[in-house]
Amino acid sequence: MMPANAHRLAVVILAAGRSRRMGQPKMLLPWRGTSVLGHLLMTWKDLPQAQLAVVVAQGDSMLAGELDRLKFPAEHRIENPLPDQGMFSSVQCAARWGNWRAELTHWAIVLGDQPHLPGATLAAVISWSVRHPTLVCQPTFQSHRRHPVILPRAVFLTAASSGAETLRDFLADIPASYCALEDPGLGLDLDSPEDYRAAVRRYSAG
């Protein structure tokens, strides 16, 4: 097992999606006194991580304005010029980015629509990665693979030139270890207005 202090985690929050099913930018929706994006940033800043970056759609002035309001540094924003190519295109932009710290060993790929996941759940996934440092680590709930996914350096960097169309395809043949967790929130994504309203009722006041 890798010592925890040798596990140097970067966090990539994917925020370049178009939110078509939601009908409005989901990252800007209210959540616990801030926005979905603001809450995600606060949650991950409180966890063991060495660098935090956000992937944004190139030219998205509304998201840029929210990151400015949150005082998130411009130098930690990764632009995706082709966000309509899907979520994996944002992962690839992150893998090609030249400003990662040299000491990083792992990257957490974080969906932008899971503000309801508590720090304890995310910390459990990080701890699992510390215990299985050479493997892709991913939580499961009710035997289904969920997010966030943590990639070792060697795997993350190969995403840059991968011909895969989706993250699932990219990971299909890569050795992985799965952390079974009893958190129903792992199965919830904020894809539609109905999802958001349900999540607010269940989680946002907690």
C-alpha positions as CSV (number, residue, x, y, z in Angstrom):
1,M,0.0,0.0,0.0
2,M,1.2,3.5,-0.8
3,P,1.7,5.7,2.2
4,A,-1.0,8.4,2.3
5,N,1.6,11.2,2.2
6,A,3.0,9.8,-1.0
7,H,-0.5,9.8,-2.7
8,R,-0.6,13.2,-4.3
9,L,-4.1,13.7,-5.7
10,A,-5.3,16.2,-8.3
11,V,-9.0,16.9,-8.7
12,V,-10.6,17.6,-12.1
13,I,-14.1,19.0,-11.9
14,L,-15.8,18.6,-15.2
15,A,-17.9,21.7,-15.8
16,A,-18.0,22.1,-19.6
17,G,-21.3,20.3,-20.2
18,R,-24.2,22.1,-22.0
19,S,-26.9,21.1,-19.4
20,R,-29.4,20.5,-22.3
21,R,-31.7,18.3,-20.3
22,M,-31.7,20.7,-17.3
23,G,-32.6,23.7,-19.5
24,Q,-30.2,26.0,-17.7
25,P,-26.6,25.8,-16.6
26,K,-26.7,23.2,-13.8
27,M,-23.3,24.3,-12.3
28,L,-24.9,27.7,-11.5
29,L,-28.0,26.3,-9.8
30,P,-28.3,27.3,-6.1
31,W,-27.0,24.8,-3.6
32,R,-26.5,25.3,0.2
33,G,-26.0,29.0,0.1
34,T,-23.8,29.0,-3.0
35,S,-23.9,27.4,-6.4
36,V,-23.5,23.7,-7.4
37,L,-20.0,24.6,-8.6
38,G,-19.2,26.6,-5.4
39,H,-20.3,23.7,-3.2
40,L,-18.2,21.2,-5.2
41,L,-15.1,23.4,-4.8
42,M,-15.7,23.8,-1.1
43,T,-16.1,20.1,-0.6
44,W,-13.0,19.1,-2.5
45,K,-10.9,21.8,-0.9
46,D,-11.6,20.2,2.4
47,L,-10.3,16.8,1.2
48,P,-6.7,15.5,0.8
49,Q,-5.7,17.0,-2.6
50,A,-2.7,18.7,-4.0
51,Q,-4.2,20.5,-6.9
52,L,-7.7,21.4,-8.0
53,A,-8.7,22.4,-11.5
54,V,-12.0,23.0,-13.4
55,V,-12.7,22.1,-17.0
56,V,-14.9,24.8,-18.6
57,A,-16.3,25.2,-22.1
58,Q,-14.3,27.8,-24.1
59,G,-16.1,31.1,-24.2
60,D,-18.6,30.3,-21.4
61,S,-18.8,33.7,-19.9
62,M,-21.5,32.8,-17.3
63,L,-19.3,30.0,-15.8
64,A,-16.3,32.2,-16.0
65,G,-18.2,34.9,-14.0
66,E,-19.2,32.4,-11.4
67,L,-15.6,31.2,-11.0
68,D,-14.5,34.8,-10.7
69,R,-17.1,35.3,-8.0
70,L,-15.8,32.3,-6.2
71,K,-12.3,33.6,-6.5
72,F,-11.2,30.5,-8.3
73,P,-7.8,31.3,-10.0
74,A,-7.9,31.6,-13.8
75,E,-4.7,29.7,-14.0
76,H,-6.5,26.6,-12.7
77,R,-9.1,26.6,-15.3
78,I,-8.8,24.2,-18.3
79,E,-10.7,25.2,-21.5
80,N,-12.4,22.7,-23.6
81,P,-12.8,24.1,-27.2
82,L,-15.1,21.2,-28.2
83,P,-17.4,20.4,-25.3
84,D,-20.1,19.1,-27.6
85,Q,-17.9,16.1,-28.2
86,G,-18.9,14.8,-24.7
87,M,-17.5,14.4,-21.2
88,F,-14.5,12.4,-22.3
89,S,-13.3,15.3,-24.4
90,S,-13.0,17.3,-21.1
91,V,-11.0,14.5,-19.5
92,Q,-8.7,14.6,-22.6
93,C,-8.3,18.3,-22.3
94,A,-7.3,17.8,-18.7
95,A,-4.8,15.1,-19.6
96,R,-3.2,17.4,-22.2
97,W,-3.0,20.4,-19.8
98,G,0.6,21.5,-19.1
99,N,0.1,23.1,-15.7
100,W,-0.2,20.0,-13.5
101,R,2.3,19.8,-10.6
102,A,5.1,17.4,-11.2
103,E,4.6,15.5,-7.9
104,L,1.0,14.4,-8.6
105,T,0.4,10.7,-8.6
106,H,-3.4,10.4,-9.1
107,W,-6.3,12.3,-10.7
108,A,-9.9,12.3,-9.5
109,I,-12.4,12.8,-12.3
110,V,-15.3,14.6,-10.7
111,L,-18.7,15.0,-12.3
112,G,-20.1,18.5,-12.1
113,D,-23.6,17.4,-11.1
114,Q,-23.0,15.5,-7.8
115,P,-22.9,18.3,-5.2
116,H,-24.8,16.1,-2.8
117,L,-22.0,13.6,-2.2
118,P,-20.7,14.1,1.3
119,G,-17.0,14.5,2.1
120,A,-17.1,11.1,3.9
121,T,-18.0,9.3,0.7
122,L,-15.4,11.1,-1.3
123,A,-12.8,10.5,1.4
124,A,-13.6,6.7,1.3
125,V,-12.8,6.6,-2.4
126,I,-9.6,8.5,-1.9
127,S,-8.6,6.1,0.9
128,W,-9.4,3.1,-1.4
129,S,-7.0,4.6,-4.0
130,V,-4.3,5.0,-1.4
131,R,-4.6,1.2,-0.7
132,H,-4.7,0.3,-4.4
133,P,-2.3,2.9,-6.0
134,T,-1.6,1.1,-9.2
135,L,-5.2,0.6,-10.2
136,V,-8.1,2.7,-11.4
137,C,-10.3,3.1,-8.4
138,Q,-14.1,3.7,-8.6
139,P,-17.0,3.5,-6.1
140,T,-19.9,1.2,-6.6
141,F,-23.4,1.3,-5.3
142,Q,-25.7,-1.7,-5.7
143,S,-23.1,-3.3,-8.0
144,H,-23.1,-0.4,-10.4
145,R,-20.0,1.7,-11.1
146,R,-20.3,5.3,-10.0
147,H,-18.2,8.5,-9.8
148,P,-15.8,9.9,-9.0
149,V,-13.1,7.8,-10.7
150,I,-9.5,8.0,-9.5
151,L,-6.8,7.4,-12.2
152,P,-3.1,6.7,-11.5
153,R,-0.7,8.9,-13.4
154,A,0.1,6.4,-16.1
155,V,-3.6,5.9,-17.0
156,F,-4.5,9.5,-16.8
157,L,-1.8,10.6,-19.2
158,T,-2.7,8.0,-21.8
159,A,-6.2,9.6,-22.0
160,A,-4.7,12.5,-23.9
161,S,-4.1,10.5,-27.1
162,S,-6.8,7.8,-26.6
163,G,-9.2,7.1,-29.5
164,A,-12.0,6.2,-27.1
165,E,-15.3,8.1,-27.4
166,T,-16.3,7.8,-23.7
167,L,-14.6,7.4,-20.4
168,R,-16.3,4.0,-20.0
169,D,-14.8,2.9,-23.3
170,F,-11.4,4.2,-22.3
171,L,-11.4,2.3,-19.0
172,A,-12.9,-0.9,-20.3
173,D,-9.7,-2.9,-20.5
174,I,-7.7,-1.1,-17.7
175,P,-7.3,-3.0,-14.4
176,A,-9.5,-1.5,-11.7
177,S,-10.5,-1.9,-8.1
178,Y,-14.0,-1.1,-6.9
179,C,-15.0,0.3,-3.6
180,A,-18.5,-0.8,-2.6
181,L,-20.2,2.0,-0.7
182,E,-23.7,2.3,0.8
183,D,-24.4,5.8,-0.3
184,P,-27.6,6.1,-2.5
185,G,-26.4,9.6,-3.6
186,L,-23.8,7.8,-5.8
187,G,-26.7,6.8,-8.1
188,L,-28.0,10.3,-8.5
189,D,-26.9,12.8,-11.2
190,L,-28.6,16.2,-11.6
191,D,-29.5,15.7,-15.3
192,S,-33.1,17.1,-15.3
193,P,-35.1,19.7,-13.4
194,E,-36.8,16.8,-11.6
195,D,-33.5,15.4,-10.5
196,Y,-32.5,18.8,-9.2
197,R,-35.7,19.3,-7.2
198,A,-35.5,15.8,-5.8
199,A,-31.8,16.4,-4.7
200,V,-32.7,19.7,-3.1
201,R,-35.5,18.1,-1.1
202,R,-33.3,15.3,0.0
203,Y,-29.8,16.8,0.4
204,S,-29.5,20.6,0.1
205,A,-30.4,21.5,3.6
206,G,-28.0,18.9,5.2
